[in-house]
Amino acid sequence: MAPNDVEIDEVNDVGQVQVLDCQVCCQPIELTTYQHGDDIQIEAEREND
């Protein structure tokens, strides 16, 4: 499986949900960005799940 390239803006993307097309299967993926202290966590889910 090939990775998807994702750019995260540490100021504007935290707490937001982005919908991107998977670069492998072209299906929509929802990315949610969280910040825990100095760490940033990204949660990815298929939009159709």
Wavefront OBJ file of the C-alpha trace (Angstrom):
o trace
v 0.000 0.000 0.000
v 1.327 3.435 -0.905
v 1.251 6.230 1.681
v -0.784 9.393 1.199
v 1.064 12.712 1.484
v -0.707 15.089 3.858
v 0.330 18.596 4.888
v -0.872 19.794 8.291
v -0.954 23.456 9.293
v -0.250 23.375 13.045
v -2.124 26.653 13.583
v -5.244 26.277 11.433
v -5.832 22.516 11.028
v -5.958 21.417 14.697
v -9.527 20.495 15.643
v -10.666 20.499 12.019
v -11.956 17.690 9.801
v -10.619 17.527 6.252
v -11.985 15.306 3.496
v -9.305 14.132 1.061
v -9.302 11.635 -1.781
v -7.165 8.573 -1.089
v -4.245 8.571 -3.535
v -4.514 4.781 -3.827
v -8.239 4.016 -4.141
v -9.676 7.521 -4.861
v -12.257 7.107 -2.069
v -12.856 9.997 0.367
v -10.983 9.912 3.678
v -11.859 12.091 6.679
v -8.802 13.364 8.539
v -9.270 14.828 12.008
v -6.313 16.616 13.602
v -5.868 16.784 17.390
v -3.191 18.388 19.535
v -2.050 16.861 22.824
v 0.552 19.149 24.395
v 3.347 19.470 21.835
v 2.203 16.394 19.870
v -0.173 16.396 16.907
v -2.315 13.322 16.230
v -4.131 12.601 12.972
v -7.103 10.237 12.860
v -8.063 8.889 9.433
v -11.372 7.195 8.607
v -13.014 6.241 5.350
v -15.925 8.587 4.786
v -18.267 5.712 3.891
v -17.692 3.731 7.118
l 1 2 3 4 5 6 7 8 9 10 11 12 13 14 15 16 17 18 19 20 21 22 23 24 25 26 27 28 29 30 31 32 33 34 35 36 37 38 39 40 41 42 43 44 45 46 47 48 49
